[in-house]
């Protein structure tokens, strides 16, 4: 796969964009109830027990998933087009 950085960047940006939409729906559904802290200071935005941390980890998860999906799709496309051996 010659375009590894393009795959990582495009997959992560697309995945985090879609993850932000899911995050918005998720946080609207659960409200502020289970979160004691907003998570806006120091390393709190990366703590999944905070409001912002939950949002960030959902987006990271979607980003990683889309990188794997895009990498697999590009590999299969290359095999179908005869550009790469399986």
C-alpha positions in Angstrom: 0.0 0.0 0.0 1.8 3.1 -1.3 -0.6 5.7 0.2 -0.4 4.7 3.9 -0.3 8.3 5.2 -3.1 9.4 2.9 -5.1 6.4 4.2 -4.4 7.3 7.8 -5.2 11.0 7.5 -8.3 10.6 5.3 -9.7 7.7 7.3 -9.1 9.4 10.7 -10.5 12.8 9.6 -13.6 11.1 8.0 -14.0 8.8 11.0 -13.7 11.5 13.6 -16.2 13.7 11.6 -18.7 10.9 11.6 -17.9 10.1 15.2 -18.7 13.7 16.1 -22.2 13.3 14.7 -22.6 10.1 16.7 -21.2 11.8 19.8 -23.7 14.6 19.5 -26.6 12.2 19.3 -25.2 10.1 22.2 -24.6 13.0 24.5 -28.1 14.5 23.7 -29.6 11.1 24.5 -27.8 10.6 27.9 -27.8 14.2 28.8 -25.4 15.5 31.5 -26.6 12.9 34.0 -23.7 10.3 34.3 -21.0 13.0 34.0 -19.9 14.9 37.1 -17.2 16.9 35.3 -17.2 18.7 32.0 -13.6 17.7 31.5 -12.1 20.9 30.1 -8.8 21.3 32.0 -5.4 19.7 31.7 -5.7 16.0 30.8 -9.4 15.8 31.6 -10.6 15.9 28.0 -9.0 12.5 27.5 -10.6 10.9 30.6 -13.6 8.9 29.4 -15.4 9.5 32.7 -15.8 13.2 31.8 -18.3 14.8 29.4 -15.6 15.9 26.9 -13.5 12.8 27.4 -16.4 10.6 26.4 -16.9 12.7 23.2 -13.2 12.5 22.4 -12.9 8.8 22.8 -16.0 8.1 20.7 -14.4 10.2 17.9 -11.0 8.4 18.3 -12.7 5.1 18.1 -14.6 6.1 14.9 -11.3 7.4 13.5 -9.4 4.2 14.1 -12.3 2.1 12.7 -12.5 4.2 9.5 -8.7 3.9 9.0 -9.0 0.1 9.1 -12.1 0.1 6.9 -10.4 2.4 4.3 -7.2 0.4 4.4 -9.0 -2.9 3.8 -11.2 -1.3 1.0 -8.1 0.1 -0.8 -6.3 -3.2 -0.5 -9.3 -5.1 -2.0 -9.6 -2.5 -4.8 -5.9 -3.0 -5.7 -6.5 -6.7 -5.8 -9.5 -6.4 -8.0 -7.7 -4.1 -10.4 -4.8 -6.4 -10.6 -2.3 -3.9 -9.0 -1.4 -6.1 -6.1 -1.2 -9.7 -5.2 -3.3 -11.0 -2.3 
